[in-house]
Amino acid sequence: MPPSFATGLERYDFLCPSSVLFGIGRFAELGDMATRFGREAWLVTGSRSLEACGGEAAVAALLRTAGLDVIRVGTCTGEPTVADVASVVRELPPLEGREAVVVAIGGGATIDLAKAVAALATNLSNLPDCDEDTVADHLEGVGRGLPIVRPPLPMVAVPTTAGTGAEATRNAVISCPRRRFKKSMRSPLLVPRAALVDPALTVPCPRDVTAASGLDAITQLIESFVCRFRAPLPRALVLDALPRALAALPRVLADPRDLDARAAMSHAALLSGMALTNSGLGMAHGVAAALGIECGTPHGVACAVMLPATVAVNRPACRDDFAMLEQAVDPDAPRDHEAAADAFVGRVERLCDTAGTPRRLAEVGLPRERLSWLAANSGGASMRGNPVSLDPQTLLPILERVW
């Protein structure tokens, strides 16, 4: 009897942007892309991201040449907070009579801010009354848990970093320093309508941002491949993207103008967003959110700190999957799954050494006496997806080893 290739296949959904433009120089097509979705471009940008695109005047000219009116509605200066979202929403122009498309240009934080703004713009009855509690009421696990029921304003996401894959995800991560949480606004409706990914826009990124962003994308690829909720299509994407990323990250760190390596990392970030939004994540991301709240650690840095420990903890449960990944990366990898899985764990360790990102929790400012707090507050959907079940009691000794 021939093998059944349907064995193990369950029902699954797959979400991604309805249109993706990828490649060096594609930013020049931003105006034509945006006109598919509206006649007025509402810009949300990072504090430095416009520099990668030639400056605000050049971006506005590109959009206006395509026939769009342009309004700058928000600037992201860090990972977005409920106050940031509320501030932008309160000042939005009236929607009536407008065909607005939100154009987000920046890193993952900027794109997340834009997603939240685009969603609340159509789901609140009175925009000028939006406050922090209004925003929190639409996040998971805090407030009233209000869903996004109306389609957000159409959005074009233009990443200027290669990390979070936010241009392809269905959530926006929002924090609240006052109430000490970092939670997601989550809905299939939040996936941007279009992603325009031009790897050249990532060239100005400083080395530390490139390293942390790259390890975030790699973490997302690995965790989504082995997650409890993994699905076959995201796993296929990982098998394409991860070997490219593992080879490209050292190259781009050595030569920031290596456009082939930049392209591989932007491709990996995009596919990591598709993979995580259709599968899930694991321990590294479960800890990263709490670490960001406690220490203000940037998300990519937090994932980089936790990545080696995550693969080591999951190694016993993921032997065959890690072996498959190692064999995809290295055609000469051992055929023996034990040896190949060990080689993959070692490969991740060496990559983090090469990247030069912090390797210990103490390096990002976590006091030893806060390890118990970190263990108790690391959880959520990401931790539930980890292949090895972890509760605060089992997580604490792992964190002690990383400290």
C-alpha positions as CSV (number, residue, x, y, z in Angstrom):
1,M,0.0,0.0,0.0
2,P,1.4,3.5,-0.9
3,P,1.6,5.9,2.0
4,S,-1.3,8.2,2.7
5,F,-0.2,11.7,2.3
6,A,-3.3,13.0,4.0
7,T,-2.3,11.3,7.3
8,G,-2.2,13.8,10.1
9,L,-3.8,16.7,8.1
10,E,-6.5,18.5,10.0
11,R,-8.8,21.4,9.0
12,Y,-6.9,24.7,9.0
13,D,-7.4,28.3,8.1
14,F,-4.7,30.6,6.6
15,L,-4.6,34.3,6.9
16,C,-2.2,36.7,5.1
17,P,-2.4,40.1,3.4
18,S,-4.4,40.0,0.2
19,S,-1.5,41.6,-1.7
20,V,2.3,41.4,-1.1
21,L,4.9,43.4,-3.0
22,F,8.4,42.2,-2.3
23,G,11.7,43.2,-3.6
24,I,14.5,45.8,-3.8
25,G,13.1,49.1,-5.2
26,R,9.4,48.2,-4.7
27,F,8.9,51.2,-2.4
28,A,8.5,53.3,-5.5
29,E,5.2,51.5,-6.1
30,L,3.7,52.7,-2.8
31,G,1.4,55.3,-4.3
32,D,-0.1,52.8,-6.9
33,M,-0.6,50.2,-4.1
34,A,-2.3,52.7,-1.8
35,T,-4.7,53.9,-4.5
36,R,-6.2,50.4,-4.6
37,F,-7.7,51.0,-1.1
38,G,-8.5,54.7,-0.8
39,R,-8.1,58.3,-2.0
40,E,-6.6,59.8,1.2
41,A,-3.5,58.4,2.8
42,W,-3.3,58.6,6.6
43,L,0.4,58.2,7.5
44,V,1.6,56.5,10.6
45,T,5.4,56.4,10.8
46,G,8.3,55.7,13.1
47,S,10.4,58.6,14.4
48,R,13.3,57.7,12.1
49,S,11.7,55.4,9.5
50,L,11.0,58.1,7.0
51,E,14.7,58.8,6.6
52,A,15.0,55.3,5.0
53,C,12.4,56.4,2.4
54,G,13.9,59.8,1.5
55,G,12.1,61.9,4.1
56,E,8.6,62.9,4.7
57,A,8.4,65.2,1.7
58,A,9.6,62.5,-0.6
59,V,7.0,60.0,0.8
60,A,4.2,62.6,0.5
61,A,5.2,63.4,-3.1
62,L,5.1,59.7,-4.0
63,L,1.6,59.4,-2.7
64,R,0.4,62.7,-4.1
65,T,1.8,61.8,-7.6
66,A,-0.5,58.8,-7.5
67,G,-3.5,61.1,-6.8
68,L,-3.8,60.7,-3.0
69,D,-4.2,63.4,-0.4
70,V,-1.8,62.9,2.5
71,I,-2.4,63.5,6.2
72,R,0.2,62.6,8.9
73,V,-1.9,61.2,11.7
74,G,0.6,59.6,14.0
75,T,4.3,59.0,14.9
76,C,5.5,56.1,16.9
77,T,8.5,56.7,19.2
78,G,8.7,53.3,20.9
79,E,6.6,50.2,21.5
80,P,3.1,51.6,21.5
81,T,1.1,52.1,24.7
82,V,-2.6,52.5,25.3
83,A,-2.0,56.2,25.7
84,D,-0.3,56.4,22.3
85,V,-3.2,54.7,20.6
86,A,-5.8,56.8,22.3
87,S,-3.9,60.0,21.5
88,V,-3.8,59.3,17.8
89,V,-7.5,58.1,17.6
90,R,-8.8,61.2,19.4
91,E,-7.2,63.4,16.7
92,L,-8.2,61.5,13.6
93,P,-10.1,63.4,11.0
94,P,-13.9,62.7,10.7
95,L,-14.4,59.5,8.7
96,E,-17.7,60.6,7.0
97,G,-17.2,61.3,3.3
98,R,-13.6,60.1,3.2
99,E,-11.9,57.1,1.6
100,A,-9.0,56.8,3.9
101,V,-6.2,54.2,3.7
102,V,-3.8,53.9,6.6
103,V,-0.2,53.8,5.4
104,A,2.2,52.5,8.1
105,I,5.9,53.0,7.5
106,G,8.3,51.8,10.2
107,G,9.2,48.8,12.4
108,G,6.8,46.4,14.1
109,A,5.9,48.9,16.8
110,T,4.8,51.4,14.2
111,I,2.8,48.9,12.3
112,D,1.1,47.7,15.5
113,L,0.2,51.3,16.4
114,A,-1.3,51.7,12.9
115,K,-3.3,48.5,13.2
116,A,-4.9,49.5,16.5
117,V,-5.7,53.0,15.1
118,A,-7.2,51.6,11.9
119,A,-9.4,49.2,13.9
120,L,-10.6,51.6,16.5
121,A,-11.4,54.2,13.9
122,T,-14.2,52.1,12.6
123,N,-15.2,50.3,15.8
124,L,-15.7,53.3,18.1
125,S,-18.8,55.5,18.0
126,N,-17.1,58.6,19.3
127,L,-13.5,59.0,18.4
128,P,-12.8,62.2,20.4
129,D,-13.8,60.3,23.6
130,C,-11.2,57.6,23.2
131,D,-9.0,57.2,26.3
132,E,-6.7,54.6,27.7
133,D,-9.5,52.5,29.1
134,T,-11.2,52.5,25.7
135,V,-8.1,51.0,24.1
136,A,-7.6,48.5,27.0
137,D,-11.2,47.3,26.6
138,H,-10.2,45.9,23.1
139,L,-7.2,44.0,24.3
140,E,-6.9,40.4,25.4
141,G,-7.1,39.7,29.1
142,V,-7.7,43.2,30.4
143,G,-10.7,45.5,30.4
144,R,-14.0,44.3,28.9
145,G,-12.5,42.2,26.1
146,L,-14.5,43.9,23.4
147,P,-14.0,42.4,19.9
148,I,-13.2,44.1,16.7
149,V,-16.5,43.6,14.8
150,R,-16.3,46.1,11.9
151,P,-13.5,45.9,9.3
152,P,-10.7,48.4,10.1
153,L,-9.7,51.1,7.7
154,P,-7.7,49.4,4.9
155,M,-4.0,49.4,5.7
156,V,-0.8,49.2,3.7
157,A,2.2,48.1,5.9
158,V,5.7,49.1,4.9
159,P,8.3,47.6,7.3
160,T,11.6,49.3,7.7
161,T,13.0,46.5,9.9
162,A,13.2,42.8,9.3
163,G,11.9,41.2,12.5
164,T,8.4,41.1,13.8
165,G,6.6,40.3,10.6
166,A,3.8,42.6,11.8
167,E,3.0,43.4,8.2
168,A,1.4,39.9,8.0
169,T,0.0,39.3,11.5
170,R,-3.5,39.6,13.0
171,N,-2.6,41.3,16.2
172,A,-1.3,44.6,17.5
173,V,0.8,44.5,20.7
174,I,0.0,47.4,23.1
175,S,1.4,48.0,26.5
176,C,0.4,50.0,29.6
177,P,3.2,51.1,31.9
178,R,0.8,52.3,34.5
179,R,-1.1,49.0,34.8
180,R,2.0,47.0,33.9
181,F,0.6,44.9,31.0
182,K,1.6,44.1,27.5
183,K,-1.3,42.6,25.6
184,S,-2.6,42.1,22.1
185,M,-5.5,43.5,20.2
186,R,-6.3,40.4,18.1
187,S,-8.6,39.7,15.2
188,P,-8.4,38.2,11.7
189,L,-9.6,41.6,10.5
190,L,-6.3,43.2,11.7
191,V,-4.2,41.6,9.0
192,P,-3.1,44.5,6.7
193,R,-4.7,44.5,3.3
194,A,-1.3,44.9,1.7
195,A,2.4,44.5,2.6
196,L,5.0,46.3,0.7
197,V,8.4,44.9,1.6
198,D,11.4,46.6,0.2
199,P,14.6,45.2,1.8
200,A,16.5,48.3,0.9
201,L,14.6,50.2,3.5
202,T,16.3,48.1,6.3
203,V,19.8,49.2,5.3
204,P,19.9,52.2,7.7
205,C,19.1,50.1,10.7
206,P,21.8,50.1,13.4
207,R,23.6,46.9,14.0
208,D,21.9,46.2,17.3
209,V,18.5,46.7,15.8
210,T,19.4,44.4,12.8
211,A,20.6,41.7,15.2
212,A,17.7,41.8,17.6
213,S,15.1,42.1,14.8
214,G,16.7,39.2,12.9
215,L,16.8,36.9,16.0
216,D,13.1,37.8,16.6
217,A,12.2,36.6,13.1
218,I,14.3,33.5,13.6
219,T,12.6,32.8,16.9
220,Q,9.2,33.2,15.3
221,L,10.1,30.8,12.6
222,I,11.4,28.1,15.0
223,E,8.6,28.5,17.5
224,S,5.8,28.4,14.9
225,F,7.3,25.3,13.4
226,V,7.2,23.3,16.7
227,C,4.2,25.0,18.4
228,R,1.4,22.8,19.8
229,F,-0.9,24.5,17.3
230,R,1.3,24.2,14.3
231,A,-0.3,23.8,10.9
232,P,1.2,22.4,7.6
233,L,1.2,25.5,5.5
234,P,3.1,27.7,8.0
235,R,5.6,24.8,8.5
236,A,6.3,24.8,4.8
237,L,7.0,28.5,4.9
238,V,9.4,28.0,7.7
239,L,11.3,25.4,5.7
240,D,11.9,28.0,3.0
241,A,12.6,31.0,5.2
242,L,14.7,29.7,8.1
243,P,17.7,28.3,6.2
244,R,17.9,31.6,4.3
245,A,17.8,33.6,7.5
246,L,20.3,31.5,9.4
247,A,22.8,32.0,6.6
248,A,21.9,35.7,6.0
249,L,22.0,37.2,9.5
250,P,25.8,36.8,10.0
251,R,26.3,38.3,6.5
252,V,24.2,41.3,7.1
253,L,25.8,42.0,10.5
254,A,29.2,41.8,8.8
255,D,28.2,44.0,5.9
256,P,25.0,46.1,6.4
257,R,24.9,46.9,2.6
258,D,24.7,43.3,1.6
259,L,21.3,43.6,-0.2
260,D,21.0,39.8,-0.9
261,A,21.3,39.1,2.8
262,R,18.9,42.0,3.6
263,A,16.4,40.5,1.2
264,A,16.7,37.1,2.8
265,M,16.0,38.6,6.3
266,S,13.1,40.7,5.0
267,H,11.7,37.6,3.4
268,A,12.2,35.6,6.6
269,A,10.4,38.3,8.7
270,L,7.4,38.4,6.3
271,L,7.1,34.6,6.4
272,S,7.6,34.5,10.1
273,G,4.6,36.8,10.5
274,M,2.5,34.5,8.3
275,A,3.7,31.5,10.2
276,L,3.0,32.8,13.7
277,T,-0.4,34.2,12.9
278,N,-1.5,30.9,11.5
279,S,0.2,28.6,14.1
280,G,1.5,30.1,17.3
281,L,4.6,30.7,19.3
282,G,6.3,29.4,22.5
283,M,8.3,30.0,25.6
284,A,10.6,32.8,24.2
285,H,7.6,35.0,23.3
286,G,5.8,34.0,26.5
287,V,8.6,35.4,28.6
288,A,9.4,38.3,26.3
289,A,6.2,40.2,26.9
290,A,6.7,40.1,30.7
291,L,10.3,41.0,30.4
292,G,9.3,44.0,28.3
293,I,7.0,45.2,31.0
294,E,9.4,44.6,33.9
295,C,12.6,46.0,32.3
296,G,11.5,47.9,29.2
297,T,13.5,45.4,27.2
298,P,12.8,45.8,23.4
299,H,10.9,42.8,22.1
300,G,13.6,41.5,19.7
301,V,16.2,41.7,22.5
302,A,13.9,39.8,24.9
303,C,13.4,37.1,22.3
304,A,17.1,36.9,21.6
305,V,17.9,36.4,25.3
306,M,15.4,33.6,25.6
307,L,16.0,31.8,22.3
308,P,18.8,29.5,23.2
309,A,17.1,28.4,26.4
310,T,13.9,27.8,24.5
311,V,15.4,25.4,22.0
312,A,17.3,23.6,24.8
313,V,14.1,23.2,26.9
314,N,12.1,22.0,23.9
315,R,14.8,19.7,22.5
316,P,13.5,16.5,24.1
317,A,10.0,17.0,22.7
318,C,11.1,18.4,19.3
319,R,13.9,16.0,18.3
320,D,12.5,15.1,14.9
321,D,11.4,18.7,14.1
322,F,14.8,20.1,15.1
323,A,16.5,17.4,13.0
324,M,14.3,18.3,10.1
325,L,15.3,22.0,10.4
326,E,19.0,21.2,10.7
327,Q,18.8,19.0,7.6
328,A,17.0,21.8,5.7
329,V,19.8,24.2,6.7
330,D,22.7,21.8,6.1
331,P,22.5,19.1,3.4
332,D,25.4,17.3,5.1
333,A,23.7,17.3,8.5
334,P,23.6,13.9,10.3
335,R,20.9,11.5,9.2
336,D,20.6,10.4,12.8
337,H,17.8,12.5,14.4
338,E,19.5,12.7,17.8
339,A,22.7,14.1,16.4
340,A,20.9,16.4,14.0
341,A,18.7,17.9,16.7
342,D,21.7,18.5,18.9
343,A,23.5,20.2,16.0
344,F,20.5,22.5,15.5
345,V,20.6,23.5,19.2
346,G,24.3,24.3,18.9
347,R,23.7,26.2,15.7
348,V,21.2,28.5,17.5
349,E,23.7,29.1,20.3
350,R,26.5,30.0,18.0
351,L,24.2,32.4,16.0
352,C,23.3,34.3,19.2
353,D,27.0,34.6,20.1
354,T,27.7,36.0,16.6
355,A,24.8,38.5,16.9
356,G,26.2,39.9,20.1
357,T,22.8,40.4,21.7
358,P,22.5,40.0,25.5
359,R,22.6,36.4,26.6
360,R,21.6,36.8,30.2
361,L,18.6,38.2,31.9
362,A,20.9,40.2,34.2
363,E,22.3,42.0,31.1
364,V,18.9,43.5,30.4
365,G,18.5,44.8,34.0
366,L,16.4,42.1,35.6
367,P,17.3,41.8,39.3
368,R,17.6,38.2,40.6
369,E,14.8,38.8,43.1
370,R,12.4,39.5,40.3
371,L,12.8,36.0,38.7
372,S,9.8,34.7,40.6
373,W,7.7,37.6,39.3
374,L,8.9,37.0,35.8
375,A,8.0,33.3,36.0
376,A,4.6,34.0,37.4
377,N,3.8,36.7,34.7
378,S,5.1,34.8,31.6
379,G,2.2,33.2,29.9
380,G,-0.6,33.9,27.6
381,A,-1.3,32.4,24.2
382,S,2.5,32.1,23.4
383,M,3.3,30.0,26.4
384,R,0.3,27.8,25.8
385,G,1.7,26.9,22.4
386,N,5.1,25.8,23.8
387,P,5.7,22.1,23.0
388,V,6.8,21.4,26.6
389,S,4.2,22.4,29.2
390,L,5.5,25.1,31.5
391,D,4.0,26.6,34.6
392,P,5.6,29.2,36.9
393,Q,7.2,26.4,39.1
394,T,8.8,24.6,36.1
395,L,9.7,27.9,34.4
396,L,11.5,29.5,37.4
397,P,14.6,27.2,37.4
398,I,14.9,27.7,33.6
399,L,14.9,31.5,34.1
400,E,17.5,31.1,36.9
401,R,19.8,29.4,34.5
402,V,19.4,32.2,32.0
403,W,19.9,34.9,34.7
